[in-house]
């Protein structure tokens, strides 16, 4: 006759198998979740810079789980809205232009924003709104209001074009401190005005050309960057350095979808000795800073905390941003 300890062991084993069977049977059950249909909003992606016309793109929002193909992409862009821009108590109705009529620089900018090649964009019906009246181009210390009317909806956004803050100095150096290293970052010094709320954004473009010996034949003799490239965390505010002079550094950003060899090998993230750079430092207002900061930090992976983007568009999504740009050049020596 089995002893009591043996019987207890058998009972515990049977109990464990029963629990395991229940768990496995529960895993086989299919669960269907009905997701609520998301409301469609007008999405504004607009900017204006000093002595530059406004460029406004309008689209329709899409549900997070809704499929999106390249063929469907153009259907989300709005080309029949009434768009006005107010500045200095004057109002201008913006013109709608198609992607095929954009300049190469504007086409490259949109390409980076959407992650789609310029060639594909040129063949689409994506359109932009702009003004041919220089009175509504970018002017320092000017408040702009954008109004969009489409299918009974009205959304608007306000932004101010602040004075650009020039850099005190600019230099190239290796983060290791070794003067013979060929790879490095860009360092700069900036004096922040003694008024809380100044916000900044950074971009750079390499204008020197790839040598003829680079491994990618298509890049030989071409400029290293077709447009300005921004690093991750390209914006900051003056919460911690208001009214102070401070040094900072930036690594080299990567253009969206880039497959260039120097964005894949040990040179990725670094500038190289001999590069000639155009540096763009931009002053922006605080709501614009909040929007860009949220955009850059929203892609935190599947376990990132969800939150709403803080755009400046009332009644819709997105932002209309005025840039006070300051341009400087640097040879990495």
Buried (B, 14 or more C-beta within 10 A) or exposed (E): EEEEEEEEEEEEEEEEEEEEEEEEEEEEEEEEEEEEEEEEBBBBBBBBBBEEBBBBBBBBBBEEEEEEEEEEBBEBBBBEBEBBBBBEEEEBEBBBBEBEEBEEEBBBBBBBEBEBEBEBBBEBEBBBBBBEBEEBBBBBEBEBBBBBBBEEEEBBBBBBBBEBBEBEEBBBBBEEEEEEEEBBBBBBEBBBBEEEEBBBBBBBBBEBBBEEEBEEEEBEEEBBBBBBBBBEEBBBBBEEBBEEEEEBEBBBBBBEEBEBBBBEEEBBBBBBBEBBBBBBBBBBBBBBBBBBBBBBEEEEEEEEEEEEBBBBBEEBBBBBBBBBBBEBEBEBE
